[in-house]
Structure formats: C-alpha cells, structure tokens
Amino acid sequence: MKNIFFALLGFLLFSNGAFAQLKAVKYTDGNQKLNGLSIAPKKGSKTKPGILILPAWKGIDTHSKQSAEKLSKMGYYAFVADIYGEGNYPTNTQEAGKQAGLYKTNIADYQRRIQLAWDQLVKAGANPDNIVVIGYCFGGTGALEAARAGMKIQGAVSFHGGLGRDASRVNNPITAKILVLHGADDTYVPATEVAAFQQEMRDTKADWEMIYYADSVHAFTDPEAGNDNSKGAAYNEKAAKRSWERMNAFLKEVLK
C-alpha cells in the first residue's frame, strides 16, 4: 500500500509540473470565455518572434502543450489557442467532430477565434510583425484559414491538416508563406481536395510548399494517435521528426 501511495504521489507531482512553464491566459469572444496557454522564450530576442499554435479537434492537448514548450526553448514566444471556449470542450471523438465541423462550416467564427488568440500572443510580448501560425489536423486547417483571411502573419504551417474550402468562396491573394506537411497515405484528405488546394495556391499567387511523408496517415505527429495506420490516424516517429525539422527551417526563413 505504501508503494502504491508513493507511486501515485510521484505521478501527481509529475503531472502538475510537466507544463509548469505554461501560463494560463483567460480572454473572451463576446460573452464566451476562452482559456489559452502562453509561454515566453527561454532566451530573449530583439526581434521577438512568435508562434501561434492551433490544436487538433479535441482542443488544447498534450501535443500542443509540448509543442509550445519546445518552441519556447528554441527562442519563440508561443500561445496555444482555445478555439471552442469554456463549456464546449469535447470529451470524445464524436463531440470533437461536431465542434470542429461547426467552425469548418462557419469559417468567419473560426478566423475570429484565431485572430483573438493572435492578439493574446502579441500581448504576451511577441512582435506583431514577426508571427507564424502552426496547426495540427483541425488546427492545420485553421493555419491555412489565417492565411486566407489575410491575417498579419509571416507564414502558416499545416501538419496533417484539412485543405478544403468552400468552392463558392472568393480567392483572395495570399501573402503569408505556406508550408503543408502531409501524410502520403492520409485518407482523411481525398485527392480531389489536395488538387483543389494546390490550384487555390496557384490562383492566389501564394508562396507555398507541400511535403509528403511516406507510410504516414492523419495525425502522424501525435504519439497519442497510436501506431495502427489502418485506423486512418496514427503516429509516425520518422515523419514527426522530419516535419518538425522542416518547420524549424521554415521558421528561420520567414521570421526575423
């Protein structure tokens, strides 16, 4: 019994301290309460580059928190956005799909929530002229939407994100540089959607790049996705490492 007690105590201490450097930030969208996470760089920089992180469809998770802490160690201000808001956090995949679907359908609402998170990143100290948005899965869709909306960002990075958009929407010029990191076997994003996205990039005269990772499906950067590709979403260690390194090179290119 004593051993069980100390094991449990150690787990609780580790859990509470795992993301000790992240600061909870409360902000609002009208009457909707939002709860984001902010972290300052380990070492200051005159250019104060910032990274806005858009989580996957279940909202702020371990993966997005870990990304924020890694980016902090690399010298960036980072902010993890809360898209859904207090009282709307999914507890399962069915609820996550419903919530994400609402924002994919109501793009203006999604773009507004991203902009509000951008504001918080700037308030935390990031240079408004030196920001990149990155996102995972649903958040990858959001990163592209930030670019489509003409937000004040230098670049947008989509990790295994949805690429689609309503064909009736007007194509506006995209000035932010675009990096799409995509699983070569991602069945969640059909070939027609990929082709339409690439044509959109051409039509908007965007500076874009799309990289495919072999033997990779949806969610390939998230260890919690498991390792069974047949389920459509699975972690791929090699692709996760390579895509992070490519993002790092992209950040060095587009940020001051």
C-alpha positions in Angstrom: 0.0 0.0 0.0 2.8 2.4 0.9 4.5 1.8 -2.5 1.2 2.5 -4.3 0.8 5.7 -2.4 4.3 7.0 -3.3 3.8 5.9 -6.9 0.6 7.9 -7.1 2.1 10.9 -5.4 5.0 10.9 -7.8 2.6 10.7 -10.8 0.6 13.7 -9.5 3.7 15.7 -8.9 5.0 14.9 -12.4 1.6 15.7 -14.0 1.3 19.1 -12.3 4.9 20.0 -13.1 5.1 18.7 -16.6 3.9 22.0 -18.1 4.8 24.3 -15.3 6.3 26.9 -17.6 3.0 27.4 -19.5 0.9 30.3 -18.2 -2.9 30.1 -18.3 -4.5 33.1 -20.1 -8.2 34.0 -19.8 -9.7 36.0 -22.6 -13.1 36.3 -24.3 -15.0 36.4 -27.5 -18.0 38.5 -26.5 -19.6 36.5 -23.7 -17.7 33.3 -24.4 -14.8 32.6 -22.0 -11.7 31.3 -23.6 -8.7 29.7 -21.9 -5.4 29.7 -23.8 -1.8 29.0 -22.7 1.2 31.3 -23.1 4.9 30.8 -22.7 7.9 33.1 -23.2 11.1 32.2 -24.8 13.9 30.8 -22.6 16.2 33.4 -24.1 15.1 36.9 -25.2 15.5 38.3 -28.7 15.2 41.8 -30.1 13.0 40.5 -32.9 10.6 38.7 -30.5 9.3 36.1 -32.9 6.0 34.5 -32.0 4.3 31.2 -32.9 0.5 30.8 -32.6 -0.4 27.1 -32.1 -3.8 25.8 -33.2 -4.6 22.5 -31.6 -6.3 19.4 -33.2 -10.0 18.8 -33.0 -10.2 17.8 -29.3 -8.9 21.2 -28.3 -5.8 22.0 -26.2 -4.0 18.7 -25.6 -0.7 17.3 -24.5 0.7 17.5 -28.0 0.0 21.3 -28.4 1.4 22.0 -25.0 4.6 20.1 -25.7 5.0 22.0 -29.0 4.7 25.3 -27.1 7.4 24.3 -24.6 9.7 23.1 -27.4 9.3 26.4 -29.3 10.0 28.3 -26.1 13.3 26.6 -25.8 14.0 27.5 -29.4 13.6 31.2 -28.7 10.0 31.8 -29.6 7.0 33.3 -27.8 4.2 30.7 -28.1 0.5 30.8 -27.5 -1.9 27.8 -27.6 -5.3 29.0 -28.8 -8.6 28.0 -27.3 -11.0 27.7 -30.2 -14.0 26.2 -28.6 -14.3 28.1 -25.3 -15.3 27.2 -21.8 -18.2 24.8 -21.6 -17.7 23.5 -25.2 -14.7 21.2 -24.8 -15.1 17.8 -26.4 -14.8 14.7 -24.3 -14.8 12.2 -27.1 -14.3 12.0 -30.9 -18.0 12.4 -31.7 -18.1 15.7 -29.8 -14.8 16.8 -31.3 -16.1 16.1 -34.8 -19.2 18.1 -34.1 -17.4 21.1 -32.7 -14.7 21.1 -35.4 -17.5 20.8 -38.0 -19.2 23.9 -36.7 -16.0 26.0 -37.3 -15.2 24.5 -40.6 -18.7 25.5 -41.7 -18.7 28.9 -40.0 -15.3 30.0 -41.2 -15.7 33.6 -40.1 -16.1 32.4 -36.5 -13.0 30.2 -36.8 -11.0 33.1 -38.2 -12.2 35.4 -35.5 -11.1 33.0 -32.7 -7.7 32.6 -34.3 -7.4 36.4 -34.5 -8.3 36.7 -30.8 -5.5 34.2 -30.0 -3.1 36.2 -32.2 -3.9 39.3 -30.1 -3.0 37.4 -26.9 0.3 36.2 -28.4 1.1 39.9 -29.1 0.0 40.9 -25.6 2.4 38.3 -24.2 5.3 40.0 -25.9 5.6 38.7 -29.5 6.4 41.2 -32.3 3.2 41.6 -34.3 5.3 41.8 -37.5 7.1 38.5 -36.7 4.5 35.8 -36.2 3.8 32.4 -37.8 0.7 30.2 -37.2 1.1 26.5 -37.0 -1.7 23.9 -36.5 -2.3 20.2 -36.2 -5.2 18.4 -38.0 -8.2 20.7 -37.4 -5.7 23.3 -36.4 -3.8 22.8 -39.6 -7.0 23.8 -41.4 -7.0 26.9 -39.1 -3.5 27.8 -40.0 -4.5 27.9 -43.7 -7.6 29.9 -42.8 -5.4 32.5 -41.1 -3.5 32.9 -44.3 -6.7 33.0 -46.4 -8.1 35.7 -44.1 -5.0 37.9 -44.7 -4.1 37.9 -41.0 -0.9 39.7 -40.0 1.4 36.6 -40.2 4.6 35.8 -42.0 3.7 32.2 -42.5 1.3 29.3 -41.9 2.3 25.7 -41.2 -0.2 22.9 -41.5 0.6 19.5 -40.0 -1.7 16.8 -41.5 -4.5 19.4 -41.7 -7.6 19.6 -43.8 -7.0 21.5 -47.0 -10.6 22.0 -48.3 -12.6 25.2 -48.6 -16.0 26.1 -50.0 -15.6 26.5 -53.7 -18.0 29.4 -53.7 -15.6 31.5 -51.6 -13.7 34.2 -53.4 -10.0 33.6 -53.7 -8.1 36.5 -52.2 -4.3 36.9 -52.7 -2.3 35.1 -50.0 0.8 36.9 -48.8 1.8 34.7 -46.0 4.2 31.9 -47.0 2.6 28.4 -46.8 4.1 25.1 -45.7 1.9 22.0 -45.7 3.3 18.8 -44.1 1.1 15.9 -45.3 0.9 12.2 -44.8 1.2 10.4 -48.2 -1.4 7.9 -47.1 -3.8 10.3 -45.4 -7.3 9.1 -46.4 -9.0 11.9 -44.4 -8.0 14.3 -47.2 -9.1 13.0 -50.6 -7.0 13.5 -53.7 -9.7 15.9 -55.1 -9.2 18.1 -52.0 -5.4 18.1 -52.4 -5.8 19.0 -56.1 -8.2 21.8 -55.3 -5.9 23.2 -52.6 -2.9 23.2 -55.0 -4.9 25.0 -57.6 -6.0 27.6 -55.0 -2.4 28.2 -54.2 -1.6 28.8 -57.8 -4.7 31.1 -58.3 -3.8 33.2 -55.2 -0.2 33.5 -56.3 0.9 32.1 -52.9 4.5 31.2 -52.0 3.7 27.6 -51.0 5.3 24.3 -50.4 3.8 20.8 -49.8 5.8 17.9 -48.5 4.5 14.3 -48.3 5.8 11.7 -45.8 5.9 8.1 -46.7 3.8 5.5 -44.8 2.1 8.3 -42.9 -1.6 8.9 -42.3 -3.6 11.5 -40.4 -2.2 12.7 -37.0 1.3 11.4 -37.8 2.9 13.9 -35.3 0.9 12.9 -32.3 2.2 9.9 -30.2 -1.3 9.5 -28.6 -2.7 8.6 -32.0 -1.3 5.0 -31.7 0.6 3.2 -34.4 -2.1 1.4 -36.5 -2.3 3.1 -39.9 -5.4 1.1 -40.8 -7.4 3.3 -38.4 -6.6 6.3 -40.6 -4.8 8.2 -37.8 -1.5 7.1 -36.4 1.8 8.3 -35.1 4.9 8.0 -37.3 8.1 8.9 -35.4 10.2 9.4 -38.5 7.7 11.7 -40.2 7.1 13.6 -37.0 10.8 14.3 -36.6 11.3 15.2 -40.2 8.3 17.5 -40.4 9.3 19.3 -37.2 12.8 19.9 -38.6 11.3 21.2 -41.9 9.1 23.5 -39.9 12.1 24.7 -37.9 13.9 25.6 -41.2 10.8 27.4 -42.4 10.6 29.5 -39.3 14.2 30.5 -39.7 13.5 31.5 -43.3 10.4 33.6 -42.8 10.9 35.1 -39.3 13.3 37.9 -38.5 
